[in-house]
């Protein structure tokens, strides 16, 4: 059985979630430089590591995304 891939709205959702995760990752990395509380810094580092794993997992879905409508040819 062949996998059809993600629907167009799922492809859009994937892009939106990936963008959100990427921005959150960058924000956590930047904030780490100005935080003096070690407990908060530890939480931010954990958030960074989890975000990296999430982004890698989302990127594995890219081969299943649709980029052109059915019947359209490049």
C-alpha positions as MATLAB code, in Angstrom:
seq = 'XXXXXXXXXXXXXXXXXXXXXXXXXXXXXXXXXXXXXXXXXXXXXXXXXXXXXXXXXXXXXXXXXXXXXXXXXX';
ca = [
       0.000    0.000    0.000;
       1.461    3.336   -1.053;
       1.421    6.264    1.359;
      -0.413    9.245   -0.102;
       1.233   11.768    2.157;
      -0.132   14.728    4.032;
      -3.119   16.745    2.873;
      -2.586   20.381    1.950;
      -3.956   21.647    5.269;
      -1.695   19.208    7.129;
       1.287   20.464    5.150;
       0.402   24.025    6.144;
      -0.006   22.972    9.783;
       3.388   21.262    9.682;
       5.035   24.453    8.419;
       3.301   26.561   11.069;
       4.290   24.226   13.909;
       7.861   24.014   12.645;
       8.087   27.813   12.484;
       6.667   28.132   16.009;
       9.126   25.566   17.387;
      12.056   27.254   15.622;
      11.180   30.699   17.003;
      10.729   29.257   20.503;
      14.119   27.545   20.239;
      15.836   30.752   19.173;
      14.162   32.728   21.950;
      15.218   30.215   24.597;
      18.805   30.227   23.323;
      18.947   34.036   23.346;
      17.393   34.395   26.786;
      19.913   31.950   28.274;
      22.602   34.592   27.793;
      20.896   37.114   30.073;
      19.480   34.815   32.778;
      21.382   34.657   36.054;
      19.136   32.207   37.932;
      20.650   28.737   37.521;
      17.318   26.896   37.915;
      15.737   28.966   35.154;
      18.800   28.507   32.961;
      18.524   24.731   33.474;
      14.855   24.791   32.451;
      15.681   26.817   29.360;
      18.414   24.356   28.389;
      15.969   21.473   28.781;
      13.508   23.390   26.599;
      16.222   23.891   23.977;
      17.068   20.182   23.906;
      13.402   19.166   23.658;
      12.774   21.725   20.909;
      15.684   20.355   18.886;
      14.220   16.843   19.135;
      10.757   18.138   18.181;
      12.130   19.978   15.145;
      14.010   16.894   13.953;
      10.847   14.811   14.296;
       8.803   17.356   12.353;
      11.454   17.510    9.618;
      11.063   13.769    9.074;
       7.529   14.495    7.824;
       8.716   16.743    4.970;
       8.888   13.944    2.369;
       5.132   13.453    2.866;
       4.134   17.080    2.259;
       2.240   18.227   -0.812;
       3.485   21.225   -2.725;
       1.266   21.217   -5.802;
      -2.376   20.565   -6.455;
      -3.467   17.262   -7.942;
      -3.447   17.552  -11.706;
      -0.920   20.429  -11.743;
       2.368   19.727  -13.413;
       5.561   21.760  -13.243;
];
